[in-house]
Amino acid sequence: MANNHVEIKTERCKGCGLCVSVCPKKVLEIGETANSKGYYAVIMQDEDKCIGCAFCALMCPDLALEVYRAEKGE
């Protein structure tokens, strides 16, 4: 994986927006499709802008986000 990436566990996400509010690059947004529980889960809107800071994962009360950072030199 060449870029930083946020893996979103859609079924765990309740769409609270805490991750969206702390993203310094505004990479995340609330999606338009509901999960099986009826929540509108977060989606990545511009993966190339992700800096891999993991603020989103730290803020998520439901552990719905996992951040992967690109290796240096990739």
Backbone atoms as SQL, in Angstrom:
CREATE TABLE atoms (id INTEGER PRIMARY KEY, chain TEXT, resi INTEGER, resn TEXT, atom TEXT, x REAL, y REAL, z REAL);
INSERT INTO atoms VALUES
  (1, 'A', 1, 'MET', 'N', 0.844, -1.174, 0.000),
  (2, 'A', 1, 'MET', 'CA', 0.000, 0.000, 0.000),
  (3, 'A', 1, 'MET', 'C', 0.893, 1.242, 0.000),
  (4, 'A', 2, 'ALA', 'N', 0.792, 2.021, -1.011),
  (5, 'A', 2, 'ALA', 'CA', 1.685, 3.160, -1.182),
  (6, 'A', 2, 'ALA', 'C', 1.277, 4.374, -0.354),
  (7, 'A', 3, 'ASN', 'N', -0.011, 4.551, -0.119),
  (8, 'A', 3, 'ASN', 'CA', -0.494, 5.739, 0.578),
  (9, 'A', 3, 'ASN', 'C', -0.926, 5.415, 1.996),
  (10, 'A', 4, 'ASN', 'N', -1.032, 6.475, 2.809),
  (11, 'A', 4, 'ASN', 'CA', -1.661, 6.319, 4.109),
  (12, 'A', 4, 'ASN', 'C', -3.121, 5.975, 3.849),
  (13, 'A', 5, 'HIS', 'N', -3.705, 5.233, 4.753),
  (14, 'A', 5, 'HIS', 'CA', -5.063, 4.755, 4.514),
  (15, 'A', 5, 'HIS', 'C', -5.798, 4.560, 5.838),
  (16, 'A', 6, 'VAL', 'N', -7.069, 4.879, 5.835),
  (17, 'A', 6, 'VAL', 'CA', -7.917, 4.622, 6.985),
  (18, 'A', 6, 'VAL', 'C', -8.889, 3.512, 6.604),
  (19, 'A', 7, 'GLU', 'N', -8.828, 2.412, 7.339),
  (20, 'A', 7, 'GLU', 'CA', -9.778, 1.321, 7.128),
  (21, 'A', 7, 'GLU', 'C', -10.970, 1.581, 8.039),
  (22, 'A', 8, 'ILE', 'N', -12.141, 1.621, 7.448),
  (23, 'A', 8, 'ILE', 'CA', -13.356, 1.927, 8.196),
  (24, 'A', 8, 'ILE', 'C', -14.171, 0.650, 8.344),
  (25, 'A', 9, 'LYS', 'N', -14.433, 0.288, 9.582),
  (26, 'A', 9, 'LYS', 'CA', -15.279, -0.874, 9.877),
  (27, 'A', 9, 'LYS', 'C', -16.713, -0.356, 9.928),
  (28, 'A', 10, 'THR', 'N', -17.341, -0.356, 8.767),
  (29, 'A', 10, 'THR', 'CA', -18.639, 0.277, 8.563),
  (30, 'A', 10, 'THR', 'C', -19.699, -0.191, 9.544),
  (31, 'A', 11, 'GLU', 'N', -19.724, -1.459, 9.862),
  (32, 'A', 11, 'GLU', 'CA', -20.754, -1.977, 10.754),
  (33, 'A', 11, 'GLU', 'C', -20.567, -1.526, 12.205),
  (34, 'A', 12, 'ARG', 'N', -19.378, -1.088, 12.556),
  (35, 'A', 12, 'ARG', 'CA', -19.128, -0.571, 13.912),
  (36, 'A', 12, 'ARG', 'C', -19.411, 0.920, 14.014),
  (37, 'A', 13, 'CYS', 'N', -19.372, 1.617, 12.890),
  (38, 'A', 13, 'CYS', 'CA', -19.501, 3.082, 12.874),
  (39, 'A', 13, 'CYS', 'C', -20.943, 3.501, 13.128),
  (40, 'A', 14, 'LYS', 'N', -21.103, 4.481, 14.039),
  (41, 'A', 14, 'LYS', 'CA', -22.427, 5.033, 14.348),
  (42, 'A', 14, 'LYS', 'C', -22.626, 6.411, 13.731),
  (43, 'A', 15, 'GLY', 'N', -21.642, 6.863, 12.937),
  (44, 'A', 15, 'GLY', 'CA', -21.793, 8.136, 12.254),
  (45, 'A', 15, 'GLY', 'C', -21.809, 9.337, 13.176),
  (46, 'A', 16, 'CYS', 'N', -21.118, 9.259, 14.307),
  (47, 'A', 16, 'CYS', 'CA', -21.141, 10.360, 15.277),
  (48, 'A', 16, 'CYS', 'C', -20.393, 11.602, 14.775),
  (49, 'A', 17, 'GLY', 'N', -19.439, 11.398, 13.869),
  (50, 'A', 17, 'GLY', 'CA', -18.721, 12.531, 13.288),
  (51, 'A', 17, 'GLY', 'C', -17.520, 13.020, 14.075),
  (52, 'A', 18, 'LEU', 'N', -17.193, 12.386, 15.201),
  (53, 'A', 18, 'LEU', 'CA', -16.029, 12.827, 15.973),
  (54, 'A', 18, 'LEU', 'C', -14.753, 12.737, 15.142),
  (55, 'A', 19, 'CYS', 'N', -14.604, 11.675, 14.380),
  (56, 'A', 19, 'CYS', 'CA', -13.406, 11.506, 13.550),
  (57, 'A', 19, 'CYS', 'C', -13.344, 12.584, 12.470),
  (58, 'A', 20, 'VAL', 'N', -14.491, 12.904, 11.906),
  (59, 'A', 20, 'VAL', 'CA', -14.553, 13.937, 10.865),
  (60, 'A', 20, 'VAL', 'C', -14.094, 15.274, 11.434),
  (61, 'A', 21, 'SER', 'N', -14.503, 15.571, 12.655),
  (62, 'A', 21, 'SER', 'CA', -14.195, 16.871, 13.256),
  (63, 'A', 21, 'SER', 'C', -12.718, 17.056, 13.590),
  (64, 'A', 22, 'VAL', 'N', -11.981, 15.958, 13.821),
  (65, 'A', 22, 'VAL', 'CA', -10.571, 16.102, 14.199),
  (66, 'A', 22, 'VAL', 'C', -9.598, 15.884, 13.040),
  (67, 'A', 23, 'CYS', 'N', -10.074, 15.489, 11.886),
  (68, 'A', 23, 'CYS', 'CA', -9.180, 15.231, 10.753),
  (69, 'A', 23, 'CYS', 'C', -8.594, 16.543, 10.235),
  (70, 'A', 24, 'PRO', 'N', -7.266, 16.720, 10.343),
  (71, 'A', 24, 'PRO', 'CA', -6.667, 17.994, 9.931),
  (72, 'A', 24, 'PRO', 'C', -6.703, 18.229, 8.421),
  (73, 'A', 25, 'LYS', 'N', -6.824, 17.188, 7.646),
  (74, 'A', 25, 'LYS', 'CA', -6.851, 17.316, 6.186),
  (75, 'A', 25, 'LYS', 'C', -8.246, 17.150, 5.594),
  (76, 'A', 26, 'LYS', 'N', -9.242, 16.998, 6.446),
  (77, 'A', 26, 'LYS', 'CA', -10.642, 16.859, 6.026),
  (78, 'A', 26, 'LYS', 'C', -10.822, 15.727, 5.012),
  (79, 'A', 27, 'VAL', 'N', -10.230, 14.584, 5.336),
  (80, 'A', 27, 'VAL', 'CA', -10.263, 13.405, 4.480),
  (81, 'A', 27, 'VAL', 'C', -11.552, 12.601, 4.677),
  (82, 'A', 28, 'LEU', 'N', -12.137, 12.689, 5.840),
  (83, 'A', 28, 'LEU', 'CA', -13.315, 11.887, 6.169),
  (84, 'A', 28, 'LEU', 'C', -14.593, 12.708, 6.083),
  (85, 'A', 29, 'GLU', 'N', -15.678, 12.012, 5.760),
  (86, 'A', 29, 'GLU', 'CA', -16.995, 12.641, 5.771),
  (87, 'A', 29, 'GLU', 'C', -18.037, 11.564, 6.079),
  (88, 'A', 30, 'ILE', 'N', -19.206, 11.994, 6.496),
  (89, 'A', 30, 'ILE', 'CA', -20.292, 11.055, 6.744),
  (90, 'A', 30, 'ILE', 'C', -20.842, 10.627, 5.385),
  (91, 'A', 31, 'GLY', 'N', -20.941, 9.318, 5.189),
  (92, 'A', 31, 'GLY', 'CA', -21.416, 8.782, 3.920),
  (93, 'A', 31, 'GLY', 'C', -22.916, 8.908, 3.742),
  (94, 'A', 32, 'GLU', 'N', -23.384, 8.508, 2.583),
  (95, 'A', 32, 'GLU', 'CA', -24.799, 8.604, 2.241),
  (96, 'A', 32, 'GLU', 'C', -25.508, 7.252, 2.277),
  (97, 'A', 33, 'THR', 'N', -24.780, 6.202, 2.646),
  (98, 'A', 33, 'THR', 'CA', -25.351, 4.866, 2.693),
  (99, 'A', 33, 'THR', 'C', -25.339, 4.365, 4.135),
  (100, 'A', 34, 'ALA', 'N', -26.482, 3.887, 4.580),
  (101, 'A', 34, 'ALA', 'CA', -26.601, 3.400, 5.954),
  (102, 'A', 34, 'ALA', 'C', -26.078, 1.968, 6.071),
  (103, 'A', 35, 'ASN', 'N', -25.501, 1.656, 7.240),
  (104, 'A', 35, 'ASN', 'CA', -25.082, 0.280, 7.502),
  (105, 'A', 35, 'ASN', 'C', -26.304, -0.526, 7.956),
  (106, 'A', 36, 'SER', 'N', -26.112, -1.773, 8.345),
  (107, 'A', 36, 'SER', 'CA', -27.243, -2.643, 8.695),
  (108, 'A', 36, 'SER', 'C', -27.982, -2.183, 9.957),
  (109, 'A', 37, 'LYS', 'N', -27.348, -1.321, 10.747),
  (110, 'A', 37, 'LYS', 'CA', -27.986, -0.802, 11.960),
  (111, 'A', 37, 'LYS', 'C', -28.695, 0.527, 11.716),
  (112, 'A', 38, 'GLY', 'N', -28.585, 1.027, 10.488),
  (113, 'A', 38, 'GLY', 'CA', -29.252, 2.274, 10.144),
  (114, 'A', 38, 'GLY', 'C', -28.413, 3.519, 10.321),
  (115, 'A', 39, 'TYR', 'N', -27.139, 3.355, 10.678),
  (116, 'A', 39, 'TYR', 'CA', -26.244, 4.508, 10.852),
  (117, 'A', 39, 'TYR', 'C', -25.550, 4.843, 9.540),
  (118, 'A', 40, 'TYR', 'N', -25.345, 6.122, 9.296),
  (119, 'A', 40, 'TYR', 'CA', -24.600, 6.567, 8.127),
  (120, 'A', 40, 'TYR', 'C', -23.129, 6.613, 8.496),
  (121, 'A', 41, 'ALA', 'N', -22.399, 5.633, 8.031),
  (122, 'A', 41, 'ALA', 'CA', -20.991, 5.471, 8.401),
  (123, 'A', 41, 'ALA', 'C', -20.097, 6.477, 7.681),
  (124, 'A', 42, 'VAL', 'N', -18.933, 6.659, 8.251),
  (125, 'A', 42, 'VAL', 'CA', -17.924, 7.550, 7.696),
  (126, 'A', 42, 'VAL', 'C', -17.288, 6.911, 6.457),
  (127, 'A', 43, 'ILE', 'N', -16.887, 7.755, 5.517),
  (128, 'A', 43, 'ILE', 'CA', -16.152, 7.301, 4.334),
  (129, 'A', 43, 'ILE', 'C', -14.940, 8.194, 4.135),
  (130, 'A', 44, 'MET', 'N', -13.953, 7.688, 3.398),
  (131, 'A', 44, 'MET', 'CA', -12.807, 8.522, 3.006),
  (132, 'A', 44, 'MET', 'C', -13.167, 9.204, 1.703),
  (133, 'A', 45, 'GLN', 'N', -13.047, 10.513, 1.665),
  (134, 'A', 45, 'GLN', 'CA', -13.382, 11.232, 0.447),
  (135, 'A', 45, 'GLN', 'C', -12.158, 11.513, -0.416),
  (136, 'A', 46, 'ASP', 'N', -10.977, 11.621, 0.175),
  (137, 'A', 46, 'ASP', 'CA', -9.772, 11.910, -0.606),
  (138, 'A', 46, 'ASP', 'C', -8.576, 11.241, 0.057),
  (139, 'A', 47, 'GLU', 'N', -8.405, 9.971, -0.220),
  (140, 'A', 47, 'GLU', 'CA', -7.375, 9.155, 0.414),
  (141, 'A', 47, 'GLU', 'C', -5.965, 9.717, 0.213),
  (142, 'A', 48, 'ASP', 'N', -5.714, 10.364, -0.907),
  (143, 'A', 48, 'ASP', 'CA', -4.378, 10.896, -1.198),
  (144, 'A', 48, 'ASP', 'C', -3.945, 11.995, -0.229),
  (145, 'A', 49, 'LYS', 'N', -4.898, 12.655, 0.423),
  (146, 'A', 49, 'LYS', 'CA', -4.564, 13.730, 1.362),
  (147, 'A', 49, 'LYS', 'C', -4.286, 13.236, 2.780),
  (148, 'A', 50, 'CYS', 'N', -4.573, 11.964, 3.053),
  (149, 'A', 50, 'CYS', 'CA', -4.393, 11.420, 4.399),
  (150, 'A', 50, 'CYS', 'C', -2.916, 11.444, 4.795),
  (151, 'A', 51, 'ILE', 'N', -2.635, 12.004, 5.978),
  (152, 'A', 51, 'ILE', 'CA', -1.252, 12.082, 6.461),
  (153, 'A', 51, 'ILE', 'C', -0.940, 10.996, 7.485),
  (154, 'A', 52, 'GLY', 'N', -1.910, 10.147, 7.775),
  (155, 'A', 52, 'GLY', 'CA', -1.677, 9.031, 8.694),
  (156, 'A', 52, 'GLY', 'C', -1.506, 9.443, 10.140),
  (157, 'A', 53, 'CYS', 'N', -2.090, 10.542, 10.539),
  (158, 'A', 53, 'CYS', 'CA', -1.913, 11.058, 11.903),
  (159, 'A', 53, 'CYS', 'C', -2.627, 10.203, 12.957),
  (160, 'A', 54, 'ALA', 'N', -3.679, 9.504, 12.562),
  (161, 'A', 54, 'ALA', 'CA', -4.470, 8.621, 13.428),
  (162, 'A', 54, 'ALA', 'C', -5.319, 9.363, 14.460),
  (163, 'A', 55, 'PHE', 'N', -5.502, 10.672, 14.323),
  (164, 'A', 55, 'PHE', 'CA', -6.393, 11.396, 15.230),
  (165, 'A', 55, 'PHE', 'C', -7.801, 10.806, 15.161),
  (166, 'A', 56, 'CYS', 'N', -8.219, 10.430, 13.961),
  (167, 'A', 56, 'CYS', 'CA', -9.560, 9.875, 13.780),
  (168, 'A', 56, 'CYS', 'C', -9.739, 8.597, 14.602),
  (169, 'A', 57, 'ALA', 'N', -8.778, 7.712, 14.536),
  (170, 'A', 57, 'ALA', 'CA', -8.862, 6.442, 15.265),
  (171, 'A', 57, 'ALA', 'C', -8.832, 6.667, 16.772),
  (172, 'A', 58, 'LEU', 'N', -8.059, 7.642, 17.213),
  (173, 'A', 58, 'LEU', 'CA', -7.992, 7.948, 18.643),
  (174, 'A', 58, 'LEU', 'C', -9.312, 8.503, 19.170),
  (175, 'A', 59, 'MET', 'N', -10.031, 9.236, 18.348),
  (176, 'A', 59, 'MET', 'CA', -11.297, 9.857, 18.757),
  (177, 'A', 59, 'MET', 'C', -12.485, 8.906, 18.687),
  (178, 'A', 60, 'CYS', 'N', -12.383, 7.856, 17.885),
  (179, 'A', 60, 'CYS', 'CA', -13.530, 6.978, 17.644),
  (180, 'A', 60, 'CYS', 'C', -13.887, 6.172, 18.896),
  (181, 'A', 61, 'PRO', 'N', -15.094, 6.400, 19.458),
  (182, 'A', 61, 'PRO', 'CA', -15.498, 5.665, 20.657),
  (183, 'A', 61, 'PRO', 'C', -15.872, 4.210, 20.368),
  (184, 'A', 62, 'ASP', 'N', -16.054, 3.871, 19.103),
  (185, 'A', 62, 'ASP', 'CA', -16.494, 2.527, 18.730),
  (186, 'A', 62, 'ASP', 'C', -15.403, 1.684, 18.083),
  (187, 'A', 63, 'LEU', 'N', -14.172, 2.191, 18.062),
  (188, 'A', 63, 'LEU', 'CA', -13.034, 1.474, 17.463),
  (189, 'A', 63, 'LEU', 'C', -13.337, 1.038, 16.036),
  (190, 'A', 64, 'ALA', 'N', -13.949, 1.931, 15.277),
  (191, 'A', 64, 'ALA', 'CA', -14.357, 1.621, 13.914),
  (192, 'A', 64, 'ALA', 'C', -13.307, 1.997, 12.869),
  (193, 'A', 65, 'LEU', 'N', -12.209, 2.606, 13.294),
  (194, 'A', 65, 'LEU', 'CA', -11.189, 3.068, 12.351),
  (195, 'A', 65, 'LEU', 'C', -9.828, 2.474, 12.671),
  (196, 'A', 66, 'GLU', 'N', -9.130, 2.096, 11.618),
  (197, 'A', 66, 'GLU', 'CA', -7.760, 1.608, 11.747),
  (198, 'A', 66, 'GLU', 'C', -6.926, 2.359, 10.719),
  (199, 'A', 67, 'VAL', 'N', -5.824, 2.946, 11.148),
  (200, 'A', 67, 'VAL', 'CA', -4.993, 3.756, 10.261),
  (201, 'A', 67, 'VAL', 'C', -3.732, 2.993, 9.871),
  (202, 'A', 68, 'TYR', 'N', -3.448, 3.024, 8.588),
  (203, 'A', 68, 'TYR', 'CA', -2.243, 2.400, 8.045),
  (204, 'A', 68, 'TYR', 'C', -1.384, 3.507, 7.440),
  (205, 'A', 69, 'ARG', 'N', -0.125, 3.512, 7.823),
  (206, 'A', 69, 'ARG', 'CA', 0.802, 4.527, 7.310),
  (207, 'A', 69, 'ARG', 'C', 1.705, 3.910, 6.255),
  (208, 'A', 70, 'ALA', 'N', 1.992, 4.704, 5.222),
  (209, 'A', 70, 'ALA', 'CA', 2.890, 4.254, 4.169),
  (210, 'A', 70, 'ALA', 'C', 4.316, 4.161, 4.714),
  (211, 'A', 71, 'GLU', 'N', 5.062, 3.224, 4.226),
  (212, 'A', 71, 'GLU', 'CA', 6.472, 3.115, 4.588),
  (213, 'A', 71, 'GLU', 'C', 7.225, 4.293, 3.988),
  (214, 'A', 72, 'LYS', 'N', 8.202, 4.802, 4.699),
  (215, 'A', 72, 'LYS', 'CA', 9.025, 5.885, 4.148),
  (216, 'A', 72, 'LYS', 'C', 9.721, 5.395, 2.901),
  (217, 'A', 73, 'GLY', 'N', 9.744, 6.249, 1.884),
  (218, 'A', 73, 'GLY', 'CA', 10.400, 5.894, 0.629),
  (219, 'A', 73, 'GLY', 'C', 9.453, 5.295, -0.393),
  (220, 'A', 74, 'GLU', 'N', 8.215, 5.034, 0.005),
  (221, 'A', 74, 'GLU', 'CA', 7.254, 4.476, -0.965),
  (222, 'A', 74, 'GLU', 'C', 6.604, 5.577, -1.749);
